Structure formats: C-alpha cells, structure tokens
Amino acid sequence: MNVVHLEAESYFKTLRNLSPDVKLELIAKLSKSIKKDLGQPKSVYDFSGKWDSKETAEEIIEDLRKDRVFNRKLEDF
C-alpha cells in the first residue's frame, strides 16, 4: 500500500459513520477544491528542472553566500 492509500483509509475510517447528507456535502467540497487545484503543481518534484538561468550552480551558490547578511546582536547579561 502506498502512502496516499493509507491516508485515504485513515480519513475514511474517521468519516464512515457520518450521515449521507454530510458525506455528500464533503464530496461537493472536495470536488470544488480539486477543480481549484487543477493545473497547480502537486509536489516539489513538479518544479524539477524548471529553474531557467544562464548562471551555473556554482555561480548561484557564490552569489547567495556573498549576499548573506549576519546581523545577530548579542546582549549583555
């Protein structure tokens, strides 16, 4: 069993004793949320390869490190 199936089973066990009207309302709300989510990335892996830059990874890392700002102030006791 995969994680999605286990999660769905967990929800079903929680919701199975609800009335049919409540279940139908939940179905409607879930359907509406799915329609809203269509076209949006589903996971972090959907972003893989999406970064578009002429800089190399090393150049990007160097820029990030160069632009770091450390402003931690220690207070006396």
Backbone as a ProteinNet text record, in pm:
[ID]
protein_1_A
[PRIMARY]
MNVVHLEAESYFKTLRNLSPDVKLELIAKLSKSIKKDLGQPKSVYDFSGKWDSKETAEEIIEDLRKDRVFNRKLEDF
[TERTIARY]
84	0	87.7	46.9	124.9	71.2	142.1	108.9	-28	-57.8	-185.7	-301.1	-286.8	-392.9	-411.5	-302.5	-310.9	-376.8	-342.4	-401.7	-552	-590	-731.4	-808.2	-749.7	-813.6	-832.1	-733.6	-742.3	-858.8	-871.2	-983.1	-1116	-1120.6	-1245.8	-1291	-1199.4	-1234.8	-1293.6	-1242.6	-1292.8	-1430.8	-1453.4	-1574.6	-1687	-1661.5	-1760.2	-1891.3	-1891.9	-2013.9	-2096.5	-2054	-2130.6	-2257.3	-2352.9	-2478.6	-2454	-2542.3	-2527.7	-2525.5	-2606.1	-2607	-2471.5	-2411	-2280.1	-2175.3	-2181.9	-2087.6	-2099.9	-2224	-2245.1	-2190.2	-2206.7	-2152.4	-1999	-1939.6	-1793.8	-1746.9	-1820.6	-1786.2	-1790.2	-1893.4	-1906	-1788.9	-1752.7	-1641.6	-1508.5	-1488.1	-1364.9	-1357.5	-1470	-1473.8	-1440.4	-1496	-1470	-1321.4	-1261.9	-1120.3	-1031.4	-1072.6	-994.8	-997	-1112.6	-1123	-1033.1	-1021.2	-936.2	-788.3	-755.1	-615.6	-564.6	-652.5	-608.3	-514.2	-407.6	-311.7	-204.9	-220.1	-117.7	-24.1	102.3	196.2	147.2	165.3	117	224.3	348.2	454.7	579.1	676.3	802.2	869.4	848.9	913.3	862.7	745.6	695.2	780.1	857.7	943.1	1080.2	1108.2	1237.5	1268.6	1383.3	1425.6	1360.4	1286.4	1213.3	1294.1	1405.8	1485.6	1553.4	1532.1	1588	1689.1	1816.6	1921.6	2044.1	2114.9	2238.4	2356.7	2336.7	2442.9	2455.5	2576.3	2597.8	2554.1	2538.8	2500.6	2603.4	2729.9	2836.8	2827.2	2794.2	2779.8	2661.3	2553.2	2435.1	2467.3	2534.3	2572	2665.4	2760.7	2853.7	2778.9	2683	2603.2	2522.5	2463.7	2385.7	2473	2588.1	2678.6	2730.2	2758.6	2811.2	2707.3	2580.6	2475.5	2417.9	2472.4	2424.4	2455.3	2362.9	2382.2	2367.6	2470.5	2466.7	2456.4	2346	2328.6	2282.9	2333.2	2295.4	2368.1	2290.7	2347.6	2331	2436.6	2430.3	2416	2323.2	2300.7	2379.7	2427.3	2497.9	2398.7	2443.4	2356.5	2374.2
-119.2	0	124.4	222.7	345.9	444.4	551	649.8	713.4	742.3	805	713.8	585.5	490.2	480.8	475.2	467.4	592	707.6	832.7	835.2	790.1	785.9	690.5	577.7	482.1	542.2	615.6	679.9	778.3	861	955	880.7	774.8	701.9	642.3	586.3	529.1	635.5	756.3	866	911.6	911.9	970.6	871	741.7	643.1	645.2	693.1	693.4	821	910.5	1032.6	1002.8	1092.3	1075.3	1092.3	1036.7	1053.5	1199.9	1284.4	1426.1	1492.4	1461.6	1519.1	1466.5	1336.7	1279.7	1347.8	1370.9	1438.1	1580.4	1649	1784.8	1782	1683.1	1669.6	1639.6	1553.9	1521.9	1648.4	1729.6	1854	1947.8	1960.5	2048.7	1996.5	1865.8	1808	1825.9	1805.4	1823.7	1967.6	2060.2	2202	2234.1	2177.8	2204.2	2141.3	2027.4	1963.4	2048.9	2102.7	2188.4	2309.6	2362.3	2478.5	2442.2	2319.4	2276.7	2230.8	2205.4	2157.4	2259	2209.2	2297.8	2350.5	2329.5	2374	2257	2285.9	2178.1	2096.8	1966	1877.6	1844.6	1862.1	1833	1912.6	1906.9	1975.9	1922	1793	1731.5	1788.7	1853.1	1915.9	2035.6	2088.1	2202	2159.3	2031.6	1981.5	2025.5	2089.4	2134	2262.5	2329.9	2449.3	2577	2573.1	2692.9	2728.7	2849.7	2892.9	3003.4	2970.2	3067.5	3032	3133.8	3111.5	3088.8	3119.8	3100.9	2953.2	2913.4	2777.1	2766.9	2645	2624	2685.7	2672.6	2727.7	2879.8	2945.3	3091.1	3135.5	3062.9	3095.7	3079.8	2970.7	2946.8	3056.3	3095.2	3202.1	3333.8	3367	3488.2	3483.2	3368.8	3355.9	3374.2	3311.4	3323.3	3465.5	3531.2	3667.9	3764.9	3741.1	3833.7	3805.5	3707.2	3678.8	3796.3	3821.2	3928.7	3868.6	3886.2	3839	3961	3974.8	4090.6	4048.6	3935.7	3886.3	3967.3	4030.3	4111.1	4037.4	4022.5	3957.8	4062.6	4039.4	4134.2	4090.5	4188.1	4159.9	4118.9	4030.7	3988.7	4077.2
0	0	0	-78	-79.3	24.2	43.9	146.7	120.6	-6.1	-39.7	-1.4	-32	1.8	153	226.4	372.4	430.6	375.6	423	393.6	274.8	237.4	329	359.6	450.6	589.7	635	765.6	769.3	664.5	657.4	650.1	571	555.4	688.7	763.6	894	985.6	975.9	1057.7	1011.4	880.7	823.9	794	802.6	757.9	836	956.5	1037.4	1022.5	934.1	912.1	833.3	843.6	769.9	620.2	537.9	392.7	349.7	414.2	377.6	402.8	514.9	546.9	448.9	416.5	320.9	184.5	139.4	11.5	13.2	125.1	138	131	196.1	190.2	48.2	-21.7	-160.7	-245.5	-226.3	-302.7	-274	-147.2	-111	-166.1	-158.7	-212.7	-363.9	-432	-577.1	-614.4	-539.5	-565.5	-544.7	-440.3	-413.3	-519.8	-574.6	-680.9	-806.2	-838.8	-957.2	-943.7	-821.6	-796.7	-810.8	-770.4	-769.3	-905.5	-1001	-1131.3	-1194.9	-1251	-1316.1	-1223	-1094.6	-999.8	-970.4	-943.2	-911.8	-792.8	-801.7	-696.7	-593.6	-631.6	-536.4	-572.7	-487.6	-510.5	-636.5	-666.1	-780.8	-913.3	-913.7	-1035.3	-1076.2	-983.1	-1012.9	-1065.6	-1064.7	-1107.4	-1250.6	-1268	-1399.7	-1446.3	-1360.7	-1400.8	-1387.9	-1316.9	-1296.7	-1428.7	-1473.5	-1601.1	-1576.3	-1587.1	-1562.5	-1645.2	-1686.6	-1761.6	-1667.2	-1539.2	-1440.1	-1404.9	-1373.5	-1326.3	-1180.7	-1133.8	-994.4	-900.6	-936.9	-853	-845.1	-956	-956.3	-870.8	-878.6	-797.8	-650	-615.2	-475.6	-426.1	-509.1	-471.8	-447.5	-533.9	-515.8	-386.3	-358.1	-235.2	-112.1	-113.1	1.8	17.1	-94.9	-91.8	-35.4	-63.8	-22.9	116	184.2	319.3	411.6	501.5	598.6	737.8	817	954.2	1045.4	1112.4	1199.6	1339	1380.7	1512.8	1619.6	1705.4	1811.8	1943.7	2017.3	2146.3	2254.6	2344.2	2453.6	2576.9	2650.7	2774.8	2881.6	2970.7	3082.6	3201.6
[MASK]
+++++++++++++++++++++++++++++++++++++++++++++++++++++++++++++++++++++++++++++

